[in-house]
Amino acid sequence: MTLGSFARVAGLIFCLAGYAMAADEWQPIPRKLPGPGIKLADADRQTIETALHHLEARLPTLPTTADGVDLPADIDVFAKAVRYALINDEFYKPQDVKKATDLLAAAEKRADELSHGQHSWAQQHGVLARGYHSRIDGSAQPYGLEIPAYVDFSKPVPLYVWLHGRGDNATDMHFLAERQR
């Protein structure tokens, strides 16, 4: 190794050591998005938690697939959204309590259907929420669909994808509630 090469390597090591020491001192900006929501009344929290626990107890008993489609994910997304809203204080308005209870009621209706071998939402037209279980971590991930009334499910149809960002308070619970309307 030449003296010039040695000097470059030594300089690089010195710089990297300096960056490593600076990295230990660096602290991330304390920030939580979405921000904390309002405090739920104890009775509202208890109502939501009871309904959520009931739904979560049913999830493992549901048939795992129908026609090759992971239909329990269409139910699990509601449970996950409400669970995370409770854990992370993602209730921003008093009306959000109704969003949570409505989502759990919709999930229970789907669970009732699925336990009887039915799944009407899989052939629904209009705006609706669906879900899938991630191959990365197994978590339930929501997505929304808008299926025009004229679509014939027996024929191939085009798929248009609409990608959008999320606002500071646009959590899964709020996303799913919008897809229910």
C-alpha positions as CSV (number, residue, x, y, z in Angstrom):
1,M,0.0,0.0,0.0
2,T,1.4,3.4,-0.9
3,L,1.6,6.2,1.6
4,G,-1.1,8.1,-0.3
5,S,-3.5,5.1,-0.2
6,F,-2.7,4.6,3.5
7,A,-3.5,8.3,4.2
8,R,-6.9,8.0,2.4
9,V,-7.9,4.9,4.3
10,A,-6.8,6.4,7.6
11,G,-8.8,9.6,6.8
12,L,-11.8,7.5,5.9
13,I,-11.6,5.6,9.2
14,F,-11.2,8.8,11.1
15,C,-14.3,10.3,9.4
16,L,-16.4,7.2,9.9
17,A,-15.4,7.1,13.6
18,G,-16.5,10.7,13.9
19,Y,-19.9,10.0,12.3
20,A,-20.4,6.9,14.5
21,M,-19.8,9.0,17.7
22,A,-22.1,11.8,16.4
23,A,-24.8,9.1,15.7
24,D,-24.7,8.0,19.3
25,E,-25.4,11.6,20.4
26,W,-28.2,12.1,17.8
27,Q,-31.7,11.9,19.2
28,P,-34.8,11.6,17.0
29,I,-37.4,14.4,17.2
30,P,-40.1,13.3,19.6
31,R,-43.1,13.0,17.4
32,K,-46.2,10.8,17.2
33,L,-48.4,10.7,14.2
34,P,-51.2,10.5,14.4
35,G,-51.4,12.7,17.4
36,P,-53.2,11.7,20.6
37,G,-56.9,11.9,20.6
38,I,-59.6,12.6,23.2
39,K,-60.1,10.7,26.3
40,L,-62.9,8.2,26.0
41,A,-65.5,7.9,28.6
42,D,-65.0,4.7,30.7
43,A,-68.4,3.4,29.6
44,D,-67.6,3.9,25.9
45,R,-64.2,2.3,26.2
46,Q,-65.7,-0.7,28.0
47,T,-68.4,-1.1,25.4
48,I,-65.8,-1.0,22.6
49,E,-63.4,-3.4,24.4
50,T,-66.2,-5.9,25.1
51,A,-67.3,-6.0,21.5
52,L,-63.7,-6.2,20.3
53,H,-62.9,-9.1,22.6
54,H,-65.9,-11.0,21.4
55,L,-65.0,-10.5,17.8
56,E,-61.3,-11.4,18.4
57,A,-62.4,-14.6,20.1
58,R,-64.5,-15.6,17.0
59,L,-61.7,-14.9,14.4
60,P,-59.8,-18.1,14.9
61,T,-62.9,-20.2,14.5
62,L,-63.9,-18.8,11.1
63,P,-63.2,-20.7,7.9
64,T,-59.8,-19.6,6.6
65,T,-60.7,-19.5,2.9
66,A,-63.6,-19.7,0.5
67,D,-62.8,-20.1,-3.2
68,G,-59.1,-19.4,-2.5
69,V,-59.9,-16.0,-1.0
70,D,-58.7,-15.0,2.6
71,L,-62.2,-13.9,3.8
72,P,-61.3,-13.7,7.5
73,A,-59.0,-10.9,6.6
74,D,-62.0,-8.9,5.6
75,I,-63.2,-9.2,9.2
76,D,-59.8,-9.0,10.9
77,V,-59.1,-5.5,9.4
78,F,-62.0,-4.1,11.5
79,A,-60.7,-5.7,14.7
80,K,-57.2,-4.5,14.1
81,A,-58.3,-0.9,13.3
82,V,-60.4,-0.6,16.5
83,R,-57.7,-2.4,18.6
84,Y,-55.0,0.1,17.4
85,A,-57.4,3.0,17.9
86,L,-57.8,2.0,21.5
87,I,-54.1,1.3,22.1
88,N,-52.9,4.5,20.5
89,D,-55.7,6.9,21.6
90,E,-56.9,7.5,18.0
91,F,-60.4,8.8,18.9
92,Y,-60.4,12.4,17.8
93,K,-64.1,13.3,18.1
94,P,-67.0,12.0,20.2
95,Q,-68.5,10.6,17.0
96,D,-65.5,8.3,16.7
97,V,-67.0,6.0,19.3
98,K,-69.8,5.3,16.9
99,K,-67.3,4.7,14.1
100,A,-65.7,2.0,16.3
101,T,-68.9,0.3,17.3
102,D,-70.3,0.4,13.7
103,L,-67.1,-1.2,12.4
104,L,-67.3,-3.9,15.0
105,A,-71.0,-4.5,14.2
106,A,-70.1,-4.8,10.5
107,A,-67.3,-7.2,11.3
108,E,-69.7,-9.3,13.4
109,K,-72.2,-9.4,10.6
110,R,-69.5,-10.6,8.2
111,A,-68.4,-13.2,10.8
112,D,-72.0,-14.5,11.1
113,E,-72.2,-14.9,7.4
114,L,-68.8,-16.5,7.0
115,S,-69.6,-19.0,9.8
116,H,-72.6,-20.0,7.7
117,G,-70.6,-20.4,4.5
118,Q,-71.8,-17.1,3.1
119,H,-69.9,-13.9,2.1
120,S,-72.2,-11.4,0.5
121,W,-69.7,-8.6,0.8
122,A,-67.4,-10.4,-1.7
123,Q,-70.0,-9.7,-4.4
124,Q,-71.0,-6.3,-3.3
125,H,-71.2,-3.3,-5.5
126,G,-70.5,0.3,-4.5
127,V,-67.9,1.5,-1.9
128,L,-66.6,-1.2,0.5
129,A,-63.7,-2.2,2.7
130,R,-61.8,-5.4,2.2
131,G,-58.6,-6.8,3.7
132,Y,-55.8,-9.2,3.3
133,H,-53.2,-10.8,5.6
134,S,-49.7,-9.5,4.8
135,R,-47.2,-12.2,3.7
136,I,-44.5,-10.1,5.5
137,D,-45.9,-10.2,9.0
138,G,-49.4,-11.8,8.9
139,S,-51.1,-8.5,9.9
140,A,-54.5,-7.6,8.5
141,Q,-54.2,-4.8,6.0
142,P,-57.2,-2.8,4.7
143,Y,-58.0,-1.6,1.2
144,G,-61.0,0.0,-0.3
145,L,-62.9,-0.8,-3.4
146,E,-65.4,1.1,-5.5
147,I,-67.3,-1.3,-7.8
148,P,-69.8,0.2,-10.2
149,A,-73.3,-1.4,-10.2
150,Y,-72.9,-2.4,-13.9
151,V,-69.9,-4.7,-13.2
152,D,-70.5,-8.3,-14.1
153,F,-68.4,-10.5,-11.7
154,S,-68.5,-13.4,-14.2
155,K,-66.3,-11.5,-16.7
156,P,-62.8,-9.9,-16.5
157,V,-62.9,-6.2,-15.9
158,P,-60.3,-3.5,-15.8
159,L,-58.7,-2.5,-12.5
160,Y,-57.9,1.2,-11.8
161,V,-55.7,1.8,-8.8
162,W,-56.0,5.0,-6.8
163,L,-53.1,5.6,-4.4
164,H,-53.2,8.4,-1.9
165,G,-51.4,9.6,1.2
166,R,-52.7,9.6,4.7
167,G,-53.3,12.7,6.8
168,D,-52.2,13.1,10.4
169,N,-55.4,11.6,11.8
170,A,-56.3,9.2,8.9
171,T,-55.9,5.9,10.8
172,D,-57.2,2.5,9.7
173,M,-60.4,3.0,11.8
174,H,-61.2,6.3,10.0
175,F,-60.2,4.9,6.6
176,L,-62.5,1.8,7.1
177,A,-65.4,4.0,8.3
178,E,-65.2,6.1,5.1
179,R,-65.3,2.9,3.0
180,Q,-68.5,1.8,4.8
181,R,-70.4,4.9,3.5
